[in-house]
Amino acid sequence: MIGRFLRPSSAFLLFAAAVMTLAPAIGGAQEADALYGKLGITLQAVRQGTLGSCYFHATIAALAKTRPEALRNAISRAPDGSYRVHFVDGPEESVYPADIDFGRAHSFDHSDGNWVLVLMRGYAQRELRQSLVDSIQKSAMVPIFARPLLLSMLNQSGSLLVAYDRAIREVVNQQGMLDKAALKQKLAAQLSLLGIPAAQAEMLGGFLDEKGFFDQLAQTVAQNGEVFGAYRSMSQGGIPMRVMEAFTGNSKAALIADPRVLPDLMRQLHDGRIAMVAGTFMKPSNPAYPGEHESWFVPGHCYTAIDYEEATQSIVLRNPWGRRPDPDGTFTLPLAVFMQGFEFYASSNVAAR
């Protein structure tokens, strides 16, 4: 019985020691002037890669249009050559040149410059960190008295999140699902590269066997599979509201069919008071709709809302692919046509902070 109560504390101490001793492994060569490219932080610079990450890219494009300074201020360069990604709340996340190289090599992003990919990796690690925090708070393995210290240590560690991020990218499947055994193996390898002793690495991997720990992590990855490299189909992507909240601290969403919200929403869009994205129906109520609008319509896809033209009652949108329609994915729809094809919107009050 005594041993039963000692084991969690021992595991906690090993975990704490591992978190405190993690050191970054930096690789890849990136020029400083490659961060913002030729176009800088602009809507036109954002181009989605081959992943189904429209929810992330469309949202970043909306913020680039309305609050470019917020995105620029979210990125800073560290003395060790890595980038730090700052969010409205929560700790900063570390992004290393090797991970930027990986994202480029695997077509995670086609934007001009590396800033979108840096934000993408930082956001992925933020989601992981929150998942790990939730798991520890609910854990039966970590003593209640020890949780505050462990959570504090976790919030101070960037390299642990990098290890998880890299391990997940290696094993996530096309549907955003994880295999526990494969993840444990890859996590052990990444921790070894970071110089973590085998006993501590084994303990960190052992957390994945605890009831609820892996399930929580797998759920987080499933909800955000694209930013971890899941090449799954559109309409299965993450939540634009969470991306907005990460960088602005506020968001809201509603169905576009609600006539009470649309008029004021369009005025706010035109005045530049909100960043906004909109998502299409998987199957519009009019079966002919996809064919009538094949030059731009993609089912279950997220678009950036750019402007509203009161005189013509029309909305300007952009496909984060940077195409369809050519040359850069930008097109204009009558408001009535917009309402027939789009199911929901998400917005952030960019003047709130």
VENPELIN-V817951 format. One record per helix or strand. SS is the DSSP state (hx for helix, st for strand). FROM is the first residue (numbers start at 1). TO is the last residue. If there is no record, write none. Layout:
BEGIN
ss = {SS:SS}
from = {FROM:FROM}
to = {TO:TO}
END
This chain:
BEGIN
ss = {hx:hx:hx:st:hx:hx:st:st:st:hx:st:hx:hx:hx:hx:hx:hx:hx:hx:st:hx:st:hx:st:st:st:hx:st}
from = {2:32:43:48:54:68:75:83:93:97:109:115:144:159:180:198:213:225:240:252:259:274:289:302:314:330:335:342}
to = {21:34:45:48:66:73:77:85:95:105:109:138:156:171:193:209:223:228:248:255:271:280:292:309:319:334:341:349}
END
